[in-house]
């Protein structure tokens, strides 16, 4: 995959977004673990949270791919 040339501003924006996604992913992991121990009355809550967690993981991978150069420096 060929990555577009990113400006320093783009890189900073992607890195900030990446950190926010990683934090949200980690928070969801903690919530899901807590709900596994204390089941909620809403049976669909955990599956929805797991789906959101997978979406976050995909977004994290996409941004990491953008920030990773194609060829070693």
GUKOL-563060 format. One record per residue: x, y, z of N, C-alpha, C in turn; residue number from 1; residue in three letters. Coordinates in steps of 0.05 Angstrom, whole numbers. Each point is the difference from the previous one (the first is absolute). Layout:
{node {X Y Z} {X Y Z} {X Y Z} NUM "ala"} ...
//
This chain:
{node {17 -24 0} {-17 24 0} {18 25 0} 1 "unk"} {node {-6 18 -18} {16 25 -1} {-13 21 17} 2 "unk"} {node {16 10 19} {-10 21 18} {4 27 -13} 3 "unk"} {node {-20 18 3} {4 27 -10} {21 14 17} 4 "unk"} {node {13 19 -11} {18 16 16} {-16 17 19} 5 "unk"} {node {6 -2 25} {-15 14 21} {16 24 9} 6 "unk"} {node {-14 22 4} {13 24 11} {4 -4 30} 7 "unk"} {node {18 16 12} {3 -2 29} {-26 4 15} 8 "unk"} {node {-17 18 -11} {-26 5 13} {-18 -24 -1} 9 "unk"} {node {0 -14 -24} {-16 -24 -3} {10 -22 19} 10 "unk"} {node {26 -3 2} {12 -20 18} {-8 6 29} 11 "unk"} {node {1 25 8} {-7 7 28} {-30 -6 4} 12 "unk"} {node {-16 6 -20} {-29 -4 3} {-6 -30 2} 13 "unk"} {node {13 -16 -17} {-4 -29 1} {10 -12 26} 14 "unk"} {node {23 9 9} {10 -10 26} {-18 6 23} 15 "unk"} {node {-12 24 0} {-18 8 21} {-25 -18 -1} 16 "unk"} {node {-11 -4 -24} {-23 -17 -4} {6 -29 8} 17 "unk"} {node {24 -9 -7} {8 -27 8} {0 -3 30} 18 "unk"} {node {11 19 14} {1 -2 29} {-28 0 12} 19 "unk"} {node {-18 16 -11} {-28 1 10} {-13 -27 -5} 20 "unk"} {node {4 -12 -23} {-12 -26 -6} {11 -22 18} 21 "unk"} {node {26 1 5} {12 -20 18} {-11 3 28} 22 "unk"} {node {-3 24 9} {-12 5 27} {-29 -10 1} 23 "unk"} {node {-16 6 -20} {-28 -9 0} {-1 -31 -2} 24 "unk"} {node {18 -12 -15} {1 -29 -3} {6 -13 28} 25 "unk"} {node {20 12 14} {8 -10 26} {-23 3 20} 26 "unk"} {node {-14 23 -1} {-23 5 18} {-22 -20 -5} 27 "unk"} {node {-6 -6 -26} {-21 -19 -6} {8 -28 10} 28 "unk"} {node {25 -7 -2} {9 -26 10} {-5 -2 29} 29 "unk"} {node {5 21 16} {-5 -1 28} {-30 -2 6} 30 "unk"} {node {-17 15 -15} {-29 -1 4} {-10 -28 -6} 31 "unk"} {node {9 -11 -22} {-9 -27 -8} {8 -21 22} 32 "unk"} {node {24 3 10} {9 -19 21} {-18 3 25} 33 "unk"} {node {-6 25 7} {-17 5 24} {-28 -12 -5} 34 "unk"} {node {-11 4 -24} {-27 -10 -6} {0 -30 -1} 35 "unk"} {node {22 -13 -7} {1 -29 0} {-3 -11 28} 36 "unk"} {node {11 15 20} {-2 -8 28} {-26 8 12} 37 "unk"} {node {-12 21 -10} {-26 10 11} {-18 4 -24} 38 "unk"} {node {-14 -21 -9} {-16 2 -24} {-21 22 2} 39 "unk"} {node {-2 16 -21} {-20 21 -1} {-28 -10 -6} 40 "unk"} {node {-21 15 6} {-27 -9 -7} {-4 0 -31} 41 "unk"} {node {14 17 -14} {-2 2 -29} {19 -21 -13} 42 "unk"} {node {-11 -21 -10} {15 -22 -11} {15 8 -26} 43 "unk"} {node {-8 22 -13} {13 8 -25} {23 20 5} 44 "unk"} {node {3 9 25} {21 20 6} {28 -11 -6} 45 "unk"} {node {7 -23 10} {27 -11 -3} {6 -6 -30} 46 "unk"} {node {-18 -12 -15} {6 -4 -28} {4 27 -15} 47 "unk"} {node {-15 20 7} {3 26 -13} {27 12 7} 48 "unk"} {node {8 -2 25} {27 10 9} {22 -15 -14} 49 "unk"} {node {-3 -26 -3} {21 -16 -13} {2 8 -30} 50 "unk"} {node {-23 5 -12} {0 8 -28} {14 27 -3} 51 "unk"} {node {-5 19 18} {13 26 0} {30 -3 4} 52 "unk"} {node {8 -18 18} {28 -5 5} {14 -10 -25} 53 "unk"} {node {-13 -18 -15} {11 -10 -25} {2 23 -21} 54 "unk"} {node {-19 17 -1} {1 23 -18} {24 18 7} 55 "unk"} {node {4 4 26} {22 17 9} {27 -13 -8} 56 "unk"} {node {1 -26 3} {25 -15 -7} {6 4 -29} 57 "unk"} {node {-21 -2 -17} {4 4 -29} {10 28 -6} 58 "unk"} {node {-12 20 13} {8 28 -5} {29 4 10} 59 "unk"} {node {8 -13 22} {27 2 10} {19 -11 -20} 60 "unk"} {node {-6 -24 -11} {17 -12 -20} {3 17 -25} 61 "unk"} {node {-22 13 -9} {1 17 -24} {18 24 5} 62 "unk"} {node {-2 12 23} {17 24 5} {29 -9 3} 63 "unk"} {node {5 -22 14} {27 -10 3} {12 -6 -28} 64 "unk"} {node {-16 -10 -18} {10 -6 -27} {7 26 -15} 65 "unk"} {node {-16 21 5} {6 26 -13} {26 12 11} 66 "unk"} {node {4 -4 26} {24 12 13} {25 -17 -4} 67 "unk"} {node {-3 -24 -9} {24 -18 -4} {10 3 -28} 68 "unk"} {node {25 8 -4} {11 3 -27} {0 -27 -14} 69 "unk"} {node {-3 1 -27} {1 -24 -16} {28 -13 -1} 70 "unk"} {node {20 17 0} {27 -10 -1} {16 9 24} 71 "unk"} {node {18 -17 10} {16 8 23} {17 24 -7} 72 "unk"} {node {4 17 19} {17 24 -4} {29 -7 -1} 73 "unk"} 
//
